[in-house]
Amino acid sequence: MEKPAIEGGKPVRETPIYYGHQYIDDADIQAVVDVMKSDYLTCGPKIGELENKLCTLTGAKYAVVCANGTAALHMAALAAGVKEGDEVITTPITFAASANCALYCGARPVFADIDPETYNIDPKKVEAAITPATKAVVAVDYTGQSAALDPLRDICKRHGLTLIEDGAHVIGTKYKGQPNGSLSDMTTFSFHPVKTVTGGEGGAVLTNDEALYNKLLLFRAHGITRDESLLEHEPDGPWYYEQIALGFNYRMTDMQAALIISQLDKLPMFGRRRKEIVKRYDEAFSKMPELFVQREIPESDTTRHLYILRLVPEKLTIDRKQFFAALAAENVCCNVHYIPTYYFPYYEKLGYKRGICPNAEKLYGEIISLPLYYAMSDEDVENVIEAVRKIADFYRV
Ligand SMILES: *Cc1c(COP(=O)(O)O)cnc(C)c1O
């Protein structure tokens, strides 16, 4: 049996491969340069062009692009009217921003456990967590597989809650044949470089609701408006505007918008390649009893953002931490998505205790995110498989 590099063997590859990486081509670069030579670096025509493109892609009526996915979640929570004393239900298996957006508004995040099959928030646990203080649900499409939107929408409707979909992973995915982005009260996207489509930084909120759309516009730009129907006082000149809410500067630049527009042209190609890699990984790992392959959610036609390797602890003599270190020694540099949000000291100090979401905690102890991105070569993919196989073979019970 071949010795893993961590035991003194030869690593499967000489140079490290990381879990995510952007793909930028000449068209992307030209699009950004063109903006830099134009009159508008911000608040220019690329903003509306990107918003239209996101509406066309998802079927949503309105899109508001912004500085990043976290700003998008904050604006969505504000537009939903989340405020001090409210509760917002979300999953712990996500990036901290999904819960932080409630804290930004003075509300309390409430964690509902995941479905152990799909790894997404369990609608039954959401319903059980509802109290008179609940205002909104933030559902995450973990790894790019759609959250259970039909049951979640039904629950939110019955209880008068706003459904915010944290779609940072979901661009390109369809739920029951419909593109994610048009299916919740509001859906947020992120264009961070590890996501499927990037603008360096960037975010968006999509909605079909005109009232929410108008609020999002206000929160993006200081709460300032020139819309005459909203003004309280008589304009005293053509320069006149009013601040009617406390908003932020959450604007996106035109350079970012141009880059995202150009990247979106490649989304079908990005999606195809990601699917191909997932298929190849699934094929290889489903034959190995030491590993558990993430179940495909049948309602979700997925553009996968993350590939989650799940270990079967009873079949291995090493734990996740040791498996992770053994992969790094092979130059396969992974990550873990995610540490349950309420494990963080900031949340502990707010009174959250471990043990509240056992399915999420068990998942966290067994997972590793493998490299998955468009620009991986077939050789890269085979290297990753070889490294995983080598380690699983060597440390089999
Ligand atoms: C990336 C991410 C965010 C935050 O997006 P930024 O653009 O980095 O602010 C929020 N939620 C999830 C699930 C994410 O993966």
The ligand as a MOL file (V3000), in Angstrom:
LIG
                    3D

  0  0  0     0  0            999 V3000
M  V30 BEGIN CTAB
M  V30 COUNTS 15 15 0 0 0
M  V30 BEGIN ATOM
M  V30 1 C -19.8650 34.1850 1.0610 0
M  V30 2 C -21.0750 34.0700 1.8900 0
M  V30 3 C -21.7060 35.1840 2.4660 0
M  V30 4 C -21.0920 36.5560 2.4890 0
M  V30 5 O -20.8030 37.0740 1.2730 0
M  V30 6 P -19.6840 38.2310 1.1360 0
M  V30 7 O -19.8510 38.6670 -0.2750 0
M  V30 8 O -18.3580 37.5800 1.3990 0
M  V30 9 O -20.0010 39.2940 2.1260 0
M  V30 10 C -22.9060 34.9990 3.1360 0
M  V30 11 N -23.4520 33.7880 3.2580 0
M  V30 12 C -22.8720 32.6890 2.7360 0
M  V30 13 C -23.5580 31.3700 2.8950 0
M  V30 14 C -21.6620 32.7940 2.0590 0
M  V30 15 O -21.0840 31.6890 1.5620 0
M  V30 END ATOM
M  V30 BEGIN BOND
M  V30 1 1 1 2
M  V30 2 1 2 3
M  V30 3 2 2 14
M  V30 4 1 3 4
M  V30 5 2 3 10
M  V30 6 1 4 5
M  V30 7 1 5 6
M  V30 8 2 6 7
M  V30 9 1 6 8
M  V30 10 1 6 9
M  V30 11 1 10 11
M  V30 12 2 11 12
M  V30 13 1 12 13
M  V30 14 1 12 14
M  V30 15 1 14 15
M  V30 END BOND
M  V30 END CTAB
M  END
